[in-house]
Amino acid sequence: MDETREFEAPSIPDTEEGWRRRLSPEQFEVLRNKGTVVNTYIRDIDPAYGMAFDRARHKGVEAIAYRCTVANEGLDITAPVPIVD
């Protein structure tokens, strides 16, 4: 039996206001404004993770972050960004 199922992809916002409604403020900053939120928002989003992240860095664990752009075509990783203390 060959059944064909239709798949309806979620609509993609076509305005910045549409993206603001769909994404959290942190997601919007990173995904639409190409912002750097590494360790700035980590403490707000998950304080326990933020503290563990800080402890690991202070003990010598290397942390790296990259500027990424998300689009319908995929993920574009463009450049390293500093981690803000």
Secondary structure, DSSP 8 states (H G I E B T S, - for coil): --------------SHHHHHHHS-HHHHHHHTT----TTTTHHHH-HHHHHHHHHHHHTT----EEEEEEETTEEEEEEEE----
